[in-house]
Amino acid sequence: MPSALCYQRASAEQWVEHFCLVNPTCHVTTEEEASAAAKEDLDGAFAVKAHGGSDKEVAEFLRSKGYVNVDGFQRATE
């Protein structure tokens, strides 16, 4: 599933994991396909912002693509 780990600035030099968005409506077979789909969706969301859209409109764009916030997420590590 496409996903995006979102960060929040903790200090001038540090970012911390803040929340995770996942699109459970988009099923792909490889991690590469999931990453590509998430990148395409994020590019679309930030294009909305670049054309004068608000943060709310960015969130609404991603919601319209099927993204939801995951409570209690854990980042996968190798």
N, C-alpha and C positions, 0 to 999 in steps of 0.2 A: 504494500500500500504506500502511496506517496505520503511523505511526512516532512515536517519542518520543525527543527528544534530552535526555539526563539530565545534570545538572550536579553538580559537587562544589565545596564551599566551599574556596577557596584561601586566603582571609584574611577578616577581619571584613567587608570591603567588596567582595570579589571572588569571583565564581563562574566556574569554567572547565568546558568540555565534558568529560564523563567517559566516557560510553558512549551508544550509540544502540540502541534496540530497534525492530525492524521485524516486522510481521506479514505474512509472505509468503503465508499461507493466505487472506487477505482481499483480494479483488480488487475495486476500485472504479474508476470512470471519471474522476473529477475529484479535484483536490487538496482541495476543500471536503469531499467525501464521505470522503476518507481522514482528514482532520483531525477530522471529526465522529466517525468510528468510533474513532479513537485516544482522543479525549476521553471517549467513552462507556466504553471499556475502562479508562482510567485512573481515571475516576470510580468504576467498580466495584471496582477494586483498592484505592483509598484508602477506600472504604466498608468493606472488609474490615478495614483498619487502624483505622478509626474505631470499629469494634465490637470492639476488643480484639485484633485480629490482629497478628501479628508481621511484620517486614520479609520474612521468608522466605515467609509466607503471601501477601503482596502479590506477590512474585516468582512464586510458584506459580500464583496467579490469572492473571497475565499470560501465563505459559507455557501454561496450559490454554486460553487464547484463541488461541495460536499464535505468540506473540512470541518472537523470538530476538535475541541480541546480535549486532551487526555489528562484526566486527573491521576496523580500518583505515578506519572511516567518514570521509566528508568531507561537511560540511554544504553543502547547495545554497544558492547565493546568486544574487541577480538582478543 
